[in-house]
Amino acid sequence: MTSVRLERVSKEFAGHVQAVDDVDLEIADGEFMVFVGPSGCGKTTLLRLLGGLEDVDGGRIWLGGEDVTDTPPQRRDIAMVFQTYALYPHKTVRENLAFGLKMRGTPKDEIDRRVGTVASALGLEDLLGRKPSALSGGQRQRVAMGRAIAREPKVFLMDEPLSNLDAKLRVLMRAEIARLHARLGVTTVYVTHDQVEAMTLGQRVAVFRDGVLQQCASPKELYERPANLFVAAFIGSPSMNLVTAEVANGLLRFADVSIPLDRAHRLHDATGKYAVGARPSDLPRAGVDEPHSLTVRIDAVEDLGSEVVVHFGVDAERVQTEAVSAAQDQEGDYGLILDDTSARFAARLDGGDAVVVGDTVRLAVAPHRLYLFDVTTGEAMGRVASSQEGSA
């Protein structure tokens, strides 16, 4: 196994386009690291820099303690899996699996052993005589992965390998990739624009925006402790609800919610606007004695069986920053679609809740589950807490 280390790596394209901007990152031996972010954020460029397909403009790249910054791709002992499969159409599955090994001068009996092992692991034994045109999309992707696995490289680099598959097959292949990584233990760097894919696959996830690393952490930490507004808005499906709140006289207010801040809270004596976030899963139905709640009218319902996702407007100012817009554009800004300037919220309710469009419901707002951000810098400021609950 091999560790990967990036030291202040940068890449600029023609026209002063900074694709990768001063990235420092360490990937441990055997780790499954995912690069995620919107289109154009630099994640694929960084993967290509790791593979030697692009030259760095600044910084160093280390694989297993060896500086490979200027080492050509064929000498880095890495294997890449691409979005387009890149199979040879005139070769059979067996020949595709064996091609890289033949090019490296691997003995025939060793090639046969590795091809047989990979075919068994990926369920390709009955397909070895077929050509790519006779395979389904999922089978072609397994062949592309098998060709990389047969190489027995030090590092796998995967560039959106599942994006051409339908939704159900992507779920199955995600599980297959996770199973293979657990079995092989090879250091893997995986690029995707799909944050759900990133969260379900990555042991750690590196979130990028405009070539800059925003945060690198476990999926749980990204979800529960986002470093800034961009990460908060990008991670999660549905994404975090964000609203502009007013702070004055020891109170935090938005819509019809008014939360008294503890005297020890950093904002108790502050005045101004701040961004407040709430995960959809943190807005359950309010109980009779709930001290803080939102009364809303439901205007869209997604019944998923085990849960119901409801959408509604909140009479408060939306958080309109470049960071939030960049993050939400990936899955559509619901408020913009409706040409609505008010904040748009979503809430996850229990599947047993009978909710229809037009219903008025009361949702609990737990202050200790609210996220607080500086609306100017976008930096996270921790959690909100009421005077009854103590400081965050």
N, C-alpha and C positions, 0 to 999 in steps of 0.2 A: 504494500500500500504506500501511497505517496501523499504528502501534504502539499498544499499550494499556498504561495504567499505573493501578494501584490503589494508593491511598495510605491506609492504615489504615482500610479500608472495613469497616463494621459494619452489621448488621441484626438487630433484635430484634422478635419477634412477640409477640402477646398472651400473658400468662402468664409473662413474663420468659424466653421461649425465645430464646436467643442463637443464631440461625441462622448468622450470619457474624460472626466475632470478630476485628477488628483485622487484616485481611489486607493485606499489602504484597506486590505482585507486578508485575513488568514483563514484557510480552509484545512481542517484537521484530516489526518489519515483516516480514510474510510468514511468520511462524512458525506452526506447527501445535502449539497447546498443548492438552493434555487435562487436564480436572479429573476426578479419580477418588476414590472413597471409598465407604463403606457408605451405605445408605439413611439419609437424615436428617443427613448430614454437612455440608450447606450448599452443595454444588456447584451444584445447580440454582438455588438462591436467588441465588448469586453471579452466575450467568449472566443471570438475570432483572434483576439490578441493572445489569449491563453493558448490557443491552438497553433499560433504562429502564422495564421493566414493573413494577418495584418501586422505591420511594424509599429511599435510604440513610438510616440514622440517624446515621452518622458517617463521616468520611473523604471523599475526592474520587476521581472517575473521570475519566481523561484518554484521549481518542482522538486520535491523531495530533498531540499537543501542545495540543489544545483541551480545556478543562475542560467536560465534558458532564454533570456531576453533576446539574444541574437541567434539562437539556435533554430535551424530550419524545421518545419513541421515534422518531416519524416524521422527526425532524430529526437523528438520529444517523447516518444512512446506513449502517445495519447490516441484515443479512438473517438471519432465524432459520429453522431447520429443526427441526420438532418430532417427538416420538415418534409422534404420532397422524396424521401426514401433513398434516392440516388442509386437504384438497382440497375444492373446491366440487363436490358430487356432480352438480349439474345442468349443469355446464360440461364441455366436452371437454378433452382434454389440452392442445390448442393454446390454448384460452381460459384454462385454469388457468395456463399458463406466461406468458401475456400480461397477466393480470389486474393484477398489481402495477405493471406498466409503464403500463397505461392509467390507473390511479388517479393516477400521477405526471405525467400529461399528456405522455407520450413520443410523438413523431410516429409515425404508422402504419408508415412505411417502416422506421424504426429498430426498432419492435417486431417487424416481420416478420424483420428481419435477426437480431436477438438470439434470437428463438424458433427460427429455423432453425439457428443456430449451436449453441444448447444442445441441441436435439433430435438433431442429428448427433453431438455429443460424448457424449450419454448413450444413444444407440441408440433414440431414441423416434420416429424419422421415420415408421414404419409405424403408430404408435399415436396420432398427433395428432388423429384424428377420433373416438377412443373416449372414453367417460366412465369415471370412476374405478371404477364397479361392474364394468366389463369388464376390469379390470387385475388382475394378481397383486400380492401384497404388495411384491415387489421392484420391480415396475414403478411402483407408486404411490410408493414411496420415491424412485425416480429422478425422478419428476415433481415431488415436493416439493423435492428438491434443485435440479432444473432451474429451478423458479420463483425460488428464491433466487439462483441463478447468473445468471439473466437480468437481475436487478436491477443487476448489476455493482457490488456494495456495497464499502465499504472494509473491512468485517469480516464474517465469517460466524460465527454462533452456532448450535451444533448441540446439541440436548438429547436424548440417547439415541436418535438417529434409527434405530438398527438393532435395537432391543430387541423389536420385534414380528415380526421375521423368524426363520425357522428357522435352525438352526446352520450348515448348509452355505451358505445364502444370505448369512448374516452375513459369512462368510469372503470370499465373492465381492465383497460390497459394501464391505468394508473395503479391499480392494485397489483398488476403483473410486474410493473417496474419496481414497486416497493418490495415485492417478494424477492425479485432478482437481486436487488441491492442488499437485502438482508442476507441472502445466500452467498453472494460474491464478495461483499465487503469492500468493493473498489471505490475509491474517491470519485464522486460524481458531481459535476456542475451542470445544472439543468436550467434552461432559459424558457420562460413562458410569460405571456401577457395576462394569463388567466389567474387571478389571485386565489380562486378556489383550488385550482390545481397546485398552486404554490403552497398553500396552507396544508393540503392533504399529503403532499409528497415530502416537503423539505424538513430535515432535522433543524436546519436554520434557513431563514429566508432573508435575502438582501434586497431591499426595496430601493429602486433608482428613479430619479427624476432629472431630466436634462443633463444626463451624464454624471450626476452627483449621487453618491451613496447617501440615502436618507437615514436608514436604520438597518442594522443586521441583528437578528435575534430569532429565537424560537417562534413558531407560529402563535403559541399561547401568549408570549410576551408582546408580540406585535399587536395582537388583538386587544389585550388588556392594558398595555402601557405604550401606546403609540408615541413616538418622539415629537411629532408635529402634526399640523392639520392635514398635510398631504397624506401621510401614512394612515391617519385616522379615517380619512374619507375614502382611501383606496382599499384598505383591508376590511373585509367583512362583506357579506352578501345576505340581505341588503346592507348597503354601507351605513356608516354611523350617521344618525340624525344630527344636524348641526344648526344652531340658531344663535343669533346675536342677542346677548343679554345685557341689561343695564345693572351696574353696581353703584349703590349710593346708600348712605346712612345705615350701613351694615346689612343691607338686603340685596339679594340677587333676584332680578325679576326678568321673566320673559313670558309672553302670552298671558295666561291667567295664573301663572305660578309665581309665588313670592316666597323665597327661602331666606330665613334669618341666618346670617353667618356667625359662627362662633367668634368670640372676641380674640381668640388666638389665631384665627384664620388670616392669611397674608392679605386678603382683600377686605377685611372688616372695615378699615378706615379709608379704603380707596373709593374713587369715583371714576366712572367711565364705562366703555363698552368692552365686552369680552365675548369670546366664542365659547359656547357650551355645547357639549355633545352627549348623546345618549344612544347606546346600542339598541336596536329593535327588540332584542331579547330582554332588555331591562325596563320595558314598559308594559307590565302585565295589567290585568284588570285591577282596579282599585277596590280595596275593601271599604267597609262602612266607615271605619275610623282612620282611613288614610289621611295623614296631615297635608301631603302635597300631591296634587293630581292635575291632570289635563282632561277637560271635557271636550270631545272632538266628534265631528261628523264624518263617518266613513264614506269615502268616495271611490274606493277600489278594494277588491277582495281577491286574494290568491289562496284558494283552498288546496293545500298540499296533502290532505289526509291526516297526517300525524300532527300538523300544525296549520295555523291560518295566519297569513301575512296580510295585514290591513294597511291601507295607505290613506292619509288624510292631510289636510292643511292645518297649519298652526298660525294663529294671528300674531306673528312676530317677524322680524327682519331676517332674511336669509343671510348666511355667511357667504359673502361674495368676494372671494380672494382668488388670485391666480392659482394658488396651490389647490384649493378645493375644486375649482373648475377643471384643472388638469386631471385630477383624480376621478371626478364624477363623470367626465366625458366618456370614460371607458365603458360604462354601462348605461349611459343615457341619463341626463339630468331631468328627472320627472317634472320638476317645476318649470323648466324652460319649455318642455313639450307642451304644457298647458298654458304657457305664456302667463305665468302666475308669479307675482313678486313676493308672495308670502312663503314662509318656510314649508318644505314638504317633509313629512315624517312617515316612517313605517314602523309597525310594531308586530312582533311575533306573539301570537296567542295560542293557547292550547287547541288542539284539533277538535276538541269537544265543544268549543265555543260556537254557538250559532250566530254568525254575524253576516249581515247583508248590507249592500250599498244603501246608504241613507240612514243607517242606524246611528244613534248618538250613544257613545260609550265614554266611560270615565276610566282613565288609565293612571296607574300609580307612577309617581316620579320620586324615586329614592335618591336623595341628594348624594349619598356616598357612592352611587353608581354613575353620577354625572362627571363628565370630563371637562376640564377647563383649559383654554388655550388663549395665548396672547393674540388678539385679532390682527395686530400689526406685524409681528414677527412670525406668527404661526407656531411658535414653540409651545410645547405642552407645559402646563402649570400644575399638574396633579389633579386630584379629585376635589369635588365640592363636598362640603359637609355642612349640615345645619347646626344651629346652636344646641339643638336637642341631641345631636349625634356626636358632637366633638369635631375637632379639626381633621382635615384630610391628611 
